[in-house]
């Protein structure tokens, strides 16, 4: 268990360093003595000093004409070219092999690579038919290439795997190989005019050319570092080539297929968790030696940073037995460590100590708790599968952004750019960006502390012009391992791009929610001009959804409908670029500042009553409908970018207003009213911007049953308005209101019918009770008129007679007729009484015959007249009138009602 008291003095550390160096030398001698005879191959090293600028004339050349007798044909239909390459630094046009026959025929065969893409010239013609011929860059690693040409058919193998096959786009399908072969440069003339940007920097070995086709098994055999017969036309291991500025060494063929484990030490004492993050941010994991030799090399390297690592237990080792006690596995790949080198009596922490520290004096291991607050340096195992990426410049090739942590300069690890840029800390503690191709300082960065690195997002100061920036410009650059699907936090951590600006803090430093602007406007954008239609000659279409939120009041007397509506317009603006769009509108709400920057349609309501409309709320959203653009590898934080046609702009406006409506109450209370809302695009001719009929709809979100009406139908249609000179697009939203007649029937028709029945029953009252009959009839008539007046007050004033008026007129007329009947019957009754009062005289005939005179006949007739009148009215006139009227009235009324409700 490490303790602070266990720290060593500086003098003791130096003694230990000397002892360990002696052991290292002895181990190397033993290793060399134990080695036996090997099969060796030539390895050509070209411009291996990555700090030096590239040179144009570092090449390997050979005249292939020497290997082709003059009396033999030099045109070959079948040619196989295989070799190995291990680049150390890239150039913009990395040439592997070039073959020329003359100054004019200088691209007979040219095999090259640009970043991850491979290409070739065949008989002077560049071949574009193989765009998928790619491979990882793999700096400092051997890659085996084989190019097979078979009478116009091309097959490419990389590391023994077929990567491309197709037809060569040339008329001449044979290769004439009587000429000059050059390795590491492209010949612009025969064996000359080399270009520094086309140089190869690294190692090339096992270059072989055959006048036949190699089988796939032969290619795989070669790629596996097995011995094979050299090329019958050329072999770099057999033929004596000419070299210029090239180193030549011989190595065992098996070394070409062995991967070497590398590490870099970060000399900042940190706890275990921060140490792991430090490795992770450069694409590495904590290093774990697999053998005693690897552990000794790590220990020897760590002694250079003994002062910075602070303690006796100075270095974290990347192994743990947390999964199973006593089984130590690597952080890098979870494999069991090949050989552990624990100190005496270690490990002794059981399940409480699952991590390892290195003991400074002897390099042996001790176990400790992974959560212990113990600062130590950390070695990180090199893994070039996830290179660092420098973003913010204007590189044309993504590989130009790639960096690796390679060695030490200024007592700190430095970053090596694949194309020659270096990032290192100078003696004054300032981080510099250095271009080895021009020997210039590009930019510098002042960090807040000695332990800070330029990993993450920082503001650099340019020392030379770069892209569109002048000297002295402040430019934001990011250096991280984040790939094209990830967002770079300011501290260098990576999160999925989908989590950018999602209202949650996913970065540890919360920078994923900073600067969440969603729109980028092009230069010259004018917010007062609508976007142009994507179809020339047609207007730009605006989709519309009108949501009726609620009816506040339906006033048929005033002819006004008070309501709240939500008007949602949508359109596309191809001029705008959008950033980081989410899947929901809530994520894509534009701020007031952003909303004011882009064009939005203005509209008005032509049928507003007295201008009574109020905008309650307004919001602008973006609705994603397309996929993002291909990532821009120069984007500092790798924002998710969408083109203007990949999203709709959604404008939602909440209004409260009083809309005029003409109420036709002729069929009241069985009337159905059609009202509408007019929305007119203001100040924009319909030839420029128009509502889209296909994308227009209306929605009703409230209960359809209102206090006095039921909303039965609603629809939207596109019309136009304006005058003959200027026409505007108008959206007309119609809705039908059917009156709820149940209460009205119970409050009007039932009482009036009951009043009619009461009036009708007076016809059955005794003739002698005139006062009763008239009192009841007149009272009924007065009540009916009062009901008529109150009902009329609740209806609009109209110049036409309404069906409800006809009903009341009918009721009043019947009651009036009944009253008149009572009066007439009383009149007839009074006549009978007058006849009974006057004396009766006999006629001469009656006197002569002695017949007594009687008034019985006359009296009877006079008595039956009032009764007969009431009978006729009671049983014939009133029933027939009621039946005929109601039959006609209800057929007309209900027939009209049913038509409107279909």
Order of alpha helices (4+ residues) and beta strands (2+ residues): alpha-beta-beta-beta-beta-beta-beta-beta-beta-beta-beta-beta-beta-beta-beta-alpha-beta-beta-beta-beta-alpha-beta-alpha-alpha-beta-beta-beta-beta-beta-beta-beta-beta-beta-beta-beta-beta-beta-beta-beta-beta-beta-beta-beta-beta-alpha-beta-beta-beta-beta-beta-beta-beta-beta-alpha-alpha-alpha-alpha-alpha-alpha
